[in-house]
Amino acid sequence: MSARCQVTGAEPGFGNNVSHSNRRTRRRWNPNLQSHKFYVPSLGRTVTLRVSTKGLKTIDRRGIESVVAQIRARGERV
C-alpha cells in the first residue's frame, strides 16, 4: 500500500539528510497518514479511508458525502 492520502493526494517528499560534515544521504518525508472509518449515509455503510491529518480537516470542512463523491469521480473504489 502506497503512502498516499486518498483525499488530498499527499505523497512522500524526497530530499537529503545533511550531516555536520556536509555529507548528503537520501531521505524521505512521509505524510501523516491515518486509517479512519467514516459513516456515509448515502451509501448506508462505513468506509475506511487512508487520509492525512490535513485530509481529516478537509472532510470536516466539506463533509464526507462530497469527499466520497470526489474520490469516486476519480475512479477509486471506496
Phi and psi in radians as a Rosetta constraint file:
Dihedral C 1 N 2 CA 2 C 2 CIRCULARHARMONIC -1.398 0.35
Dihedral N 2 CA 2 C 2 N 3 CIRCULARHARMONIC 2.731 0.35
Dihedral C 2 N 3 CA 3 C 3 CIRCULARHARMONIC -1.491 0.35
Dihedral N 3 CA 3 C 3 N 4 CIRCULARHARMONIC 1.358 0.35
Dihedral C 3 N 4 CA 4 C 4 CIRCULARHARMONIC -2.468 0.35
Dihedral N 4 CA 4 C 4 N 5 CIRCULARHARMONIC 2.334 0.35
Dihedral C 4 N 5 CA 5 C 5 CIRCULARHARMONIC -1.360 0.35
Dihedral N 5 CA 5 C 5 N 6 CIRCULARHARMONIC 2.342 0.35
Dihedral C 5 N 6 CA 6 C 6 CIRCULARHARMONIC -1.341 0.35
Dihedral N 6 CA 6 C 6 N 7 CIRCULARHARMONIC -0.285 0.35
Dihedral C 6 N 7 CA 7 C 7 CIRCULARHARMONIC -1.704 0.35
Dihedral N 7 CA 7 C 7 N 8 CIRCULARHARMONIC -0.966 0.35
Dihedral C 7 N 8 CA 8 C 8 CIRCULARHARMONIC -1.623 0.35
Dihedral N 8 CA 8 C 8 N 9 CIRCULARHARMONIC -0.312 0.35
Dihedral C 8 N 9 CA 9 C 9 CIRCULARHARMONIC 1.371 0.35
Dihedral N 9 CA 9 C 9 N 10 CIRCULARHARMONIC 0.274 0.35
Dihedral C 9 N 10 CA 10 C 10 CIRCULARHARMONIC -1.097 0.35
Dihedral N 10 CA 10 C 10 N 11 CIRCULARHARMONIC 2.301 0.35
Dihedral C 10 N 11 CA 11 C 11 CIRCULARHARMONIC -2.174 0.35
Dihedral N 11 CA 11 C 11 N 12 CIRCULARHARMONIC 2.926 0.35
Dihedral C 11 N 12 CA 12 C 12 CIRCULARHARMONIC -1.087 0.35
Dihedral N 12 CA 12 C 12 N 13 CIRCULARHARMONIC 2.535 0.35
Dihedral C 12 N 13 CA 13 C 13 CIRCULARHARMONIC -1.749 0.35
Dihedral N 13 CA 13 C 13 N 14 CIRCULARHARMONIC 2.605 0.35
Dihedral C 13 N 14 CA 14 C 14 CIRCULARHARMONIC -2.081 0.35
Dihedral N 14 CA 14 C 14 N 15 CIRCULARHARMONIC 2.627 0.35
Dihedral C 14 N 15 CA 15 C 15 CIRCULARHARMONIC -3.025 0.35
Dihedral N 15 CA 15 C 15 N 16 CIRCULARHARMONIC -2.698 0.35
Dihedral C 15 N 16 CA 16 C 16 CIRCULARHARMONIC -2.134 0.35
Dihedral N 16 CA 16 C 16 N 17 CIRCULARHARMONIC 2.494 0.35
Dihedral C 16 N 17 CA 17 C 17 CIRCULARHARMONIC -1.456 0.35
Dihedral N 17 CA 17 C 17 N 18 CIRCULARHARMONIC 2.303 0.35
Dihedral C 17 N 18 CA 18 C 18 CIRCULARHARMONIC -2.052 0.35
Dihedral N 18 CA 18 C 18 N 19 CIRCULARHARMONIC 2.037 0.35
Dihedral C 18 N 19 CA 19 C 19 CIRCULARHARMONIC -1.421 0.35
Dihedral N 19 CA 19 C 19 N 20 CIRCULARHARMONIC 3.080 0.35
Dihedral C 19 N 20 CA 20 C 20 CIRCULARHARMONIC -1.086 0.35
Dihedral N 20 CA 20 C 20 N 21 CIRCULARHARMONIC -0.582 0.35
Dihedral C 20 N 21 CA 21 C 21 CIRCULARHARMONIC -1.464 0.35
Dihedral N 21 CA 21 C 21 N 22 CIRCULARHARMONIC 0.108 0.35
Dihedral C 21 N 22 CA 22 C 22 CIRCULARHARMONIC 1.286 0.35
Dihedral N 22 CA 22 C 22 N 23 CIRCULARHARMONIC 0.301 0.35
Dihedral C 22 N 23 CA 23 C 23 CIRCULARHARMONIC -1.283 0.35
Dihedral N 23 CA 23 C 23 N 24 CIRCULARHARMONIC 2.496 0.35
Dihedral C 23 N 24 CA 24 C 24 CIRCULARHARMONIC -2.025 0.35
Dihedral N 24 CA 24 C 24 N 25 CIRCULARHARMONIC 2.284 0.35
Dihedral C 24 N 25 CA 25 C 25 CIRCULARHARMONIC -2.244 0.35
Dihedral N 25 CA 25 C 25 N 26 CIRCULARHARMONIC 2.561 0.35
Dihedral C 25 N 26 CA 26 C 26 CIRCULARHARMONIC -1.251 0.35
Dihedral N 26 CA 26 C 26 N 27 CIRCULARHARMONIC 2.547 0.35
Dihedral C 26 N 27 CA 27 C 27 CIRCULARHARMONIC -2.569 0.35
Dihedral N 27 CA 27 C 27 N 28 CIRCULARHARMONIC 3.004 0.35
Dihedral C 27 N 28 CA 28 C 28 CIRCULARHARMONIC -2.433 0.35
Dihedral N 28 CA 28 C 28 N 29 CIRCULARHARMONIC 2.553 0.35
Dihedral C 28 N 29 CA 29 C 29 CIRCULARHARMONIC -1.827 0.35
Dihedral N 29 CA 29 C 29 N 30 CIRCULARHARMONIC 1.932 0.35
Dihedral C 29 N 30 CA 30 C 30 CIRCULARHARMONIC -1.468 0.35
Dihedral N 30 CA 30 C 30 N 31 CIRCULARHARMONIC 2.538 0.35
Dihedral C 30 N 31 CA 31 C 31 CIRCULARHARMONIC -1.221 0.35
Dihedral N 31 CA 31 C 31 N 32 CIRCULARHARMONIC 2.711 0.35
Dihedral C 31 N 32 CA 32 C 32 CIRCULARHARMONIC -1.419 0.35
Dihedral N 32 CA 32 C 32 N 33 CIRCULARHARMONIC 1.471 0.35
Dihedral C 32 N 33 CA 33 C 33 CIRCULARHARMONIC -1.563 0.35
Dihedral N 33 CA 33 C 33 N 34 CIRCULARHARMONIC 2.431 0.35
Dihedral C 33 N 34 CA 34 C 34 CIRCULARHARMONIC -2.261 0.35
Dihedral N 34 CA 34 C 34 N 35 CIRCULARHARMONIC 2.401 0.35
Dihedral C 34 N 35 CA 35 C 35 CIRCULARHARMONIC -1.557 0.35
Dihedral N 35 CA 35 C 35 N 36 CIRCULARHARMONIC 2.128 0.35
Dihedral C 35 N 36 CA 36 C 36 CIRCULARHARMONIC -2.400 0.35
Dihedral N 36 CA 36 C 36 N 37 CIRCULARHARMONIC 2.422 0.35
Dihedral C 36 N 37 CA 37 C 37 CIRCULARHARMONIC -1.693 0.35
Dihedral N 37 CA 37 C 37 N 38 CIRCULARHARMONIC 2.360 0.35
Dihedral C 37 N 38 CA 38 C 38 CIRCULARHARMONIC -2.214 0.35
Dihedral N 38 CA 38 C 38 N 39 CIRCULARHARMONIC 2.449 0.35
Dihedral C 38 N 39 CA 39 C 39 CIRCULARHARMONIC -1.571 0.35
Dihedral N 39 CA 39 C 39 N 40 CIRCULARHARMONIC 2.208 0.35
Dihedral C 39 N 40 CA 40 C 40 CIRCULARHARMONIC -1.953 0.35
Dihedral N 40 CA 40 C 40 N 41 CIRCULARHARMONIC 1.873 0.35
Dihedral C 40 N 41 CA 41 C 41 CIRCULARHARMONIC -1.053 0.35
Dihedral N 41 CA 41 C 41 N 42 CIRCULARHARMONIC -0.631 0.35
Dihedral C 41 N 42 CA 42 C 42 CIRCULARHARMONIC -1.158 0.35
Dihedral N 42 CA 42 C 42 N 43 CIRCULARHARMONIC -0.540 0.35
Dihedral C 42 N 43 CA 43 C 43 CIRCULARHARMONIC -1.542 0.35
Dihedral N 43 CA 43 C 43 N 44 CIRCULARHARMONIC -0.359 0.35
Dihedral C 43 N 44 CA 44 C 44 CIRCULARHARMONIC 1.272 0.35
Dihedral N 44 CA 44 C 44 N 45 CIRCULARHARMONIC 0.451 0.35
Dihedral C 44 N 45 CA 45 C 45 CIRCULARHARMONIC -2.713 0.35
Dihedral N 45 CA 45 C 45 N 46 CIRCULARHARMONIC 3.037 0.35
Dihedral C 45 N 46 CA 46 C 46 CIRCULARHARMONIC -1.655 0.35
Dihedral N 46 CA 46 C 46 N 47 CIRCULARHARMONIC 2.597 0.35
Dihedral C 46 N 47 CA 47 C 47 CIRCULARHARMONIC -2.153 0.35
Dihedral N 47 CA 47 C 47 N 48 CIRCULARHARMONIC 2.494 0.35
Dihedral C 47 N 48 CA 48 C 48 CIRCULARHARMONIC -1.802 0.35
Dihedral N 48 CA 48 C 48 N 49 CIRCULARHARMONIC 2.162 0.35
Dihedral C 48 N 49 CA 49 C 49 CIRCULARHARMONIC -2.097 0.35
Dihedral N 49 CA 49 C 49 N 50 CIRCULARHARMONIC 2.552 0.35
Dihedral C 49 N 50 CA 50 C 50 CIRCULARHARMONIC -1.715 0.35
Dihedral N 50 CA 50 C 50 N 51 CIRCULARHARMONIC 1.790 0.35
Dihedral C 50 N 51 CA 51 C 51 CIRCULARHARMONIC -2.163 0.35
Dihedral N 51 CA 51 C 51 N 52 CIRCULARHARMONIC 2.635 0.35
Dihedral C 51 N 52 CA 52 C 52 CIRCULARHARMONIC -1.388 0.35
Dihedral N 52 CA 52 C 52 N 53 CIRCULARHARMONIC 2.937 0.35
Dihedral C 52 N 53 CA 53 C 53 CIRCULARHARMONIC -1.151 0.35
Dihedral N 53 CA 53 C 53 N 54 CIRCULARHARMONIC -0.529 0.35
Dihedral C 53 N 54 CA 54 C 54 CIRCULARHARMONIC -1.181 0.35
Dihedral N 54 CA 54 C 54 N 55 CIRCULARHARMONIC -0.601 0.35
Dihedral C 54 N 55 CA 55 C 55 CIRCULARHARMONIC -1.138 0.35
Dihedral N 55 CA 55 C 55 N 56 CIRCULARHARMONIC -0.614 0.35
Dihedral C 55 N 56 CA 56 C 56 CIRCULARHARMONIC -1.109 0.35
Dihedral N 56 CA 56 C 56 N 57 CIRCULARHARMONIC -0.702 0.35
Dihedral C 56 N 57 CA 57 C 57 CIRCULARHARMONIC -1.150 0.35
Dihedral N 57 CA 57 C 57 N 58 CIRCULARHARMONIC -0.624 0.35
Dihedral C 57 N 58 CA 58 C 58 CIRCULARHARMONIC -1.128 0.35
Dihedral N 58 CA 58 C 58 N 59 CIRCULARHARMONIC -0.720 0.35
Dihedral C 58 N 59 CA 59 C 59 CIRCULARHARMONIC -1.137 0.35
Dihedral N 59 CA 59 C 59 N 60 CIRCULARHARMONIC -0.694 0.35
Dihedral C 59 N 60 CA 60 C 60 CIRCULARHARMONIC -1.078 0.35
Dihedral N 60 CA 60 C 60 N 61 CIRCULARHARMONIC -0.672 0.35
Dihedral C 60 N 61 CA 61 C 61 CIRCULARHARMONIC -1.305 0.35
Dihedral N 61 CA 61 C 61 N 62 CIRCULARHARMONIC -0.865 0.35
Dihedral C 61 N 62 CA 62 C 62 CIRCULARHARMONIC -1.639 0.35
Dihedral N 62 CA 62 C 62 N 63 CIRCULARHARMONIC -0.392 0.35
Dihedral C 62 N 63 CA 63 C 63 CIRCULARHARMONIC 1.703 0.35
Dihedral N 63 CA 63 C 63 N 64 CIRCULARHARMONIC 2.567 0.35
Dihedral C 63 N 64 CA 64 C 64 CIRCULARHARMONIC -1.178 0.35
Dihedral N 64 CA 64 C 64 N 65 CIRCULARHARMONIC -0.549 0.35
Dihedral C 64 N 65 CA 65 C 65 CIRCULARHARMONIC -1.080 0.35
Dihedral N 65 CA 65 C 65 N 66 CIRCULARHARMONIC -0.867 0.35
Dihedral C 65 N 66 CA 66 C 66 CIRCULARHARMONIC -1.226 0.35
Dihedral N 66 CA 66 C 66 N 67 CIRCULARHARMONIC -0.581 0.35
Dihedral C 66 N 67 CA 67 C 67 CIRCULARHARMONIC -1.185 0.35
Dihedral N 67 CA 67 C 67 N 68 CIRCULARHARMONIC -0.751 0.35
Dihedral C 67 N 68 CA 68 C 68 CIRCULARHARMONIC -1.142 0.35
Dihedral N 68 CA 68 C 68 N 69 CIRCULARHARMONIC -0.665 0.35
Dihedral C 68 N 69 CA 69 C 69 CIRCULARHARMONIC -1.091 0.35
Dihedral N 69 CA 69 C 69 N 70 CIRCULARHARMONIC -0.695 0.35
Dihedral C 69 N 70 CA 70 C 70 CIRCULARHARMONIC -1.174 0.35
Dihedral N 70 CA 70 C 70 N 71 CIRCULARHARMONIC -0.702 0.35
Dihedral C 70 N 71 CA 71 C 71 CIRCULARHARMONIC -1.111 0.35
Dihedral N 71 CA 71 C 71 N 72 CIRCULARHARMONIC -0.746 0.35
Dihedral C 71 N 72 CA 72 C 72 CIRCULARHARMONIC -1.180 0.35
Dihedral N 72 CA 72 C 72 N 73 CIRCULARHARMONIC -0.587 0.35
Dihedral C 72 N 73 CA 73 C 73 CIRCULARHARMONIC -1.144 0.35
Dihedral N 73 CA 73 C 73 N 74 CIRCULARHARMONIC -0.537 0.35
Dihedral C 73 N 74 CA 74 C 74 CIRCULARHARMONIC -1.291 0.35
Dihedral N 74 CA 74 C 74 N 75 CIRCULARHARMONIC -0.239 0.35
Dihedral C 74 N 75 CA 75 C 75 CIRCULARHARMONIC 1.723 0.35
Dihedral N 75 CA 75 C 75 N 76 CIRCULARHARMONIC 0.090 0.35
Dihedral C 75 N 76 CA 76 C 76 CIRCULARHARMONIC -1.393 0.35
Dihedral N 76 CA 76 C 76 N 77 CIRCULARHARMONIC 2.560 0.35
Dihedral C 76 N 77 CA 77 C 77 CIRCULARHARMONIC -1.429 0.35
Dihedral N 77 CA 77 C 77 N 78 CIRCULARHARMONIC 2.409 0.35
